[in-house]
Amino acid sequence: MGGLVVAMDGPSGSGKSSVSRGVARALGLRYLDTGAMYRAMTWWMLQQGLDLADPAALAARCGEPAITSGTDPDAPTIHVDGSDVAGPIRSTEVTAAVSAVAAVPEVRARLVAMQREIIGAGDIVVEGRDIGTVVAPDATAKIYLTASAEARAQRRSAELAGTTVEAQQAAMARRDTLDSTRKTDPLSMADGAVELDTTSLTLDEVIDAVLGVVKERG
Ligand code: C5P
């Protein structure tokens, strides 16, 4: 793994995407959203009519879709078999189903291999749940972003129309529990990671804090 690699992990709504993109822009780095890859896989599986409660079926088919990620922090892209799926992967249906798909070891093995290939050239900020622990344990800087459950739900419901903070908080708690308790590569803070609680910080303050860590470690 050459060049600068910043690993950005944390639960949903902790600010990973905005912070990662801001840091990538400030340092002229690429940006990879690994959550979008798990969402793209989930979208494809739903399109195929697969039973998401049947891990063996998901394991058998997860090698089929071609998933491609564009790494420009100003305009990240995600395609499945050549179709732009940036919109559909954010649907409530995909969001509710993604943790089950991401818990399947064969799905993770395939996506982790793709992620490592993209990260290989270095100079990249990578956001996810297992970047510092599994995907890029030798990353230059590892950040673990957190925020209170209320703040995370508030941010998410501000982004999404037609949802309440309470409904959002319940859905996020469910997803976080699934992501942190699965057997393969659960969400956890990596050794050597710097934890940043973003609850009462502005986006610029968090970006500055991350830039400070990168400068120190880089
Ligand atoms: O980051 P985002 O909320 O889009 O991620 C969607 C889901 O993808 C997470 O809830 C988690 O189940 C899965 N994921 C993962 N490992 C990653 C990134 C995302 O398991 N590195």
Residues whose N, C-alpha, C, O or C-beta is under 5 A from the ligand:
A	BS01	C5P	S12 T34 G35 A36 Y38 V98 S99 A102 E127 G128 R129 D130 R175 D179
